[in-house]
Amino acid sequence: MVGAGPAEVRDVEIGPEVSTLREVLTHLVRQEIADYERHREQSRTLRVLTPADLARGVESGSYGREQRTLPAPPPLDTAIERAIEAFGDGLFFVFVDGTQIEDLDAPVPLGTASTLRLVRLVALVGG
């Protein structure tokens, strides 16, 4: 039995200077690192409890959330290298408008309405 986890859908702007799968992956990794850094900064700010938060606290016995320190992301070059290596190792597939892209350095036909899908493969027990 094969199951699929929840799909995350989001709009990503990729400029015309990005033309190969290697460049697409590099662009996506840069964006993910930047998004993670913004999330780390936001987690450090003081959050005010709303009336709904207080009501949930009465039910759960826990108010607010504990401050946790999010680890720093890997260096950008390392993260890009890992993504390229993971693709080369077959840990995920890339599809553009339903067509699988298998060569890192082949041109990727991205249009303004294109759908880019990354499918992570998960090893099954006993398979």
C-alpha atoms as a printed R data frame, in Angstrom:
    type eleno elety resid chain resno      x      y       z
1   ATOM     1    CA   MET     A     1  0.000  0.000   0.000
2   ATOM     2    CA   VAL     A     2  1.349  3.371  -0.962
3   ATOM     3    CA   GLY     A     3  0.234  6.459   0.875
4   ATOM     4    CA   ALA     A     4  0.717 10.082   0.107
5   ATOM     5    CA   GLY     A     5  1.274 12.696   2.752
6   ATOM     6    CA   PRO     A     6 -0.318 16.102   2.654
7   ATOM     7    CA   ALA     A     7  0.731 18.113  -0.361
8   ATOM     8    CA   GLU     A     8  1.970 21.617   0.202
9   ATOM     9    CA   VAL     A     9  0.970 24.007  -2.538
10  ATOM    10    CA   ARG     A    10  2.388 27.481  -2.901
11  ATOM    11    CA   ASP     A    11  3.175 30.028  -5.549
12  ATOM    12    CA   VAL     A    12  6.842 30.535  -6.313
13  ATOM    13    CA   GLU     A    13  8.231 33.195  -8.596
14  ATOM    14    CA   ILE     A    14 11.118 31.998 -10.701
15  ATOM    15    CA   GLY     A    15 12.708 34.527 -13.023
16  ATOM    16    CA   PRO     A    16 13.784 33.971 -16.623
17  ATOM    17    CA   GLU     A    17 17.440 33.644 -15.549
18  ATOM    18    CA   VAL     A    18 16.578 30.235 -14.061
19  ATOM    19    CA   SER     A    19 16.619 27.776 -16.939
20  ATOM    20    CA   THR     A    20 17.924 24.370 -15.759
21  ATOM    21    CA   LEU     A    21 16.766 22.021 -13.016
22  ATOM    22    CA   ARG     A    22 20.014 22.671 -11.127
23  ATOM    23    CA   GLU     A    23 19.197 26.406 -11.145
24  ATOM    24    CA   VAL     A    24 15.576 25.733 -10.130
25  ATOM    25    CA   LEU     A    25 16.693 23.636  -7.155
26  ATOM    26    CA   THR     A    26 19.261 26.274  -6.183
27  ATOM    27    CA   HIS     A    27 16.564 28.968  -6.339
28  ATOM    28    CA   LEU     A    28 14.165 26.885  -4.217
29  ATOM    29    CA   VAL     A    29 16.831 26.139  -1.585
30  ATOM    30    CA   ARG     A    30 17.729 29.849  -1.345
31  ATOM    31    CA   GLN     A    31 14.059 30.680  -0.858
32  ATOM    32    CA   GLU     A    32 13.574 27.956   1.780
33  ATOM    33    CA   ILE     A    33 16.614 29.129   3.755
34  ATOM    34    CA   ALA     A    34 15.346 32.732   3.646
35  ATOM    35    CA   ASP     A    35 11.845 31.643   4.744
36  ATOM    36    CA   TYR     A    36 13.319 29.588   7.599
37  ATOM    37    CA   GLU     A    37 15.407 32.551   8.779
38  ATOM    38    CA   ARG     A    38 12.283 34.777   8.784
39  ATOM    39    CA   HIS     A    39 10.466 32.103  10.815
40  ATOM    40    CA   ARG     A    40 13.364 31.953  13.310
41  ATOM    41    CA   GLU     A    41 13.208 35.707  13.793
42  ATOM    42    CA   GLN     A    42  9.432 35.720  14.230
43  ATOM    43    CA   SER     A    43  9.623 32.968  16.849
44  ATOM    44    CA   ARG     A    44 11.739 35.266  19.013
45  ATOM    45    CA   THR     A    45  9.097 37.974  19.217
46  ATOM    46    CA   LEU     A    46  6.695 38.317  22.106
47  ATOM    47    CA   ARG     A    47  3.236 36.970  21.336
48  ATOM    48    CA   VAL     A    48  0.147 38.344  23.093
49  ATOM    49    CA   LEU     A    49 -2.377 35.778  24.267
50  ATOM    50    CA   THR     A    50 -5.830 36.235  22.776
51  ATOM    51    CA   PRO     A    51 -9.098 35.390  24.569
52  ATOM    52    CA   ALA     A    52 -9.210 32.167  22.498
53  ATOM    53    CA   ASP     A    53 -5.686 31.285  23.712
54  ATOM    54    CA   LEU     A    54 -6.798 31.840  27.308
55  ATOM    55    CA   ALA     A    55 -9.894 29.644  26.822
56  ATOM    56    CA   ARG     A    56 -7.732 26.853  25.384
57  ATOM    57    CA   GLY     A    57 -5.389 27.257  28.341
58  ATOM    58    CA   VAL     A    58 -8.248 26.686  30.778
59  ATOM    59    CA   GLU     A    59 -9.062 23.422  28.999
60  ATOM    60    CA   SER     A    60 -5.504 22.192  28.496
61  ATOM    61    CA   GLY     A    61 -3.838 23.644  31.587
62  ATOM    62    CA   SER     A    62 -1.145 25.231  29.412
63  ATOM    63    CA   TYR     A    63 -1.002 28.905  28.524
64  ATOM    64    CA   GLY     A    64  1.046 30.160  25.624
65  ATOM    65    CA   ARG     A    65  3.907 28.145  24.380
66  ATOM    66    CA   GLU     A    66  7.360 27.582  25.602
67  ATOM    67    CA   GLN     A    67 10.067 29.561  23.954
68  ATOM    68    CA   ARG     A    68 12.255 27.270  21.960
69  ATOM    69    CA   THR     A    69 15.363 28.082  20.099
70  ATOM    70    CA   LEU     A    70 15.260 27.028  16.487
71  ATOM    71    CA   PRO     A    71 18.596 25.796  15.173
72  ATOM    72    CA   ALA     A    72 20.398 27.768  12.515
73  ATOM    73    CA   PRO     A    73 19.968 26.488   8.976
74  ATOM    74    CA   PRO     A    74 22.912 24.846   7.261
75  ATOM    75    CA   PRO     A    75 25.190 27.116   5.236
76  ATOM    76    CA   LEU     A    76 23.573 27.936   1.888
77  ATOM    77    CA   ASP     A    77 26.235 26.152  -0.179
78  ATOM    78    CA   THR     A    78 25.823 23.005   1.934
79  ATOM    79    CA   ALA     A    79 22.029 23.065   1.606
80  ATOM    80    CA   ILE     A    80 22.242 23.465  -2.173
81  ATOM    81    CA   GLU     A    81 24.781 20.654  -2.403
82  ATOM    82    CA   ARG     A    82 22.512 18.378  -0.328
83  ATOM    83    CA   ALA     A    83 19.487 19.099  -2.539
84  ATOM    84    CA   ILE     A    84 21.458 18.364  -5.722
85  ATOM    85    CA   GLU     A    85 22.872 15.188  -4.165
86  ATOM    86    CA   ALA     A    86 19.410 14.052  -2.998
87  ATOM    87    CA   PHE     A    87 18.072 14.466  -6.537
88  ATOM    88    CA   GLY     A    88 21.033 12.538  -7.939
89  ATOM    89    CA   ASP     A    89 20.448  9.763  -5.395
90  ATOM    90    CA   GLY     A    90 16.821  9.457  -6.499
91  ATOM    91    CA   LEU     A    91 15.329 10.644  -3.210
92  ATOM    92    CA   PHE     A    92 12.837 12.858  -5.040
93  ATOM    93    CA   PHE     A    93 11.474 13.337  -8.533
94  ATOM    94    CA   VAL     A    94 10.740 16.628 -10.267
95  ATOM    95    CA   PHE     A    95  7.834 17.197 -12.630
96  ATOM    96    CA   VAL     A    96  7.085 20.326 -14.657
97  ATOM    97    CA   ASP     A    97  3.538 20.435 -15.993
98  ATOM    98    CA   GLY     A    98  3.295 16.674 -15.556
99  ATOM    99    CA   THR     A    99  6.555 15.843 -17.371
100 ATOM   100    CA   GLN     A   100  9.361 14.330 -15.334
101 ATOM   101    CA   ILE     A   101 12.685 16.177 -15.495
102 ATOM   102    CA   GLU     A   102 15.581 13.755 -15.079
103 ATOM   103    CA   ASP     A   103 18.647 15.786 -16.101
104 ATOM   104    CA   LEU     A   104 19.962 18.490 -13.774
105 ATOM   105    CA   ASP     A   105 21.426 20.509 -16.617
106 ATOM   106    CA   ALA     A   106 18.678 20.159 -19.219
107 ATOM   107    CA   PRO     A   107 16.524 23.215 -19.931
108 ATOM   108    CA   VAL     A   108 13.369 23.344 -17.800
109 ATOM   109    CA   PRO     A   109 10.336 24.681 -19.694
110 ATOM   110    CA   LEU     A   110  8.837 26.946 -17.015
111 ATOM   111    CA   GLY     A   111  6.061 29.317 -18.004
112 ATOM   112    CA   THR     A   112  4.106 31.788 -15.903
113 ATOM   113    CA   ALA     A   113  1.358 29.201 -15.311
114 ATOM   114    CA   SER     A   114  3.627 26.147 -14.964
115 ATOM   115    CA   THR     A   115  3.237 23.657 -12.145
116 ATOM   116    CA   LEU     A   116  6.450 22.448 -10.546
117 ATOM   117    CA   ARG     A   117  6.028 19.323  -8.440
118 ATOM   118    CA   LEU     A   118  8.689 17.756  -6.230
119 ATOM   119    CA   VAL     A   119  7.821 14.237  -5.133
120 ATOM   120    CA   ARG     A   120  9.805 12.854  -2.220
121 ATOM   121    CA   LEU     A   121 10.235  9.106  -2.247
122 ATOM   122    CA   VAL     A   122  9.907  7.188   0.992
123 ATOM   123    CA   ALA     A   123 11.299  3.706   1.492
124 ATOM   124    CA   LEU     A   124  8.704  1.182   2.605
125 ATOM   125    CA   VAL     A   125  9.493 -1.485   5.201
126 ATOM   126    CA   GLY     A   126 10.243 -4.811   3.559
127 ATOM   127    CA   GLY     A   127 10.419 -3.288   0.088
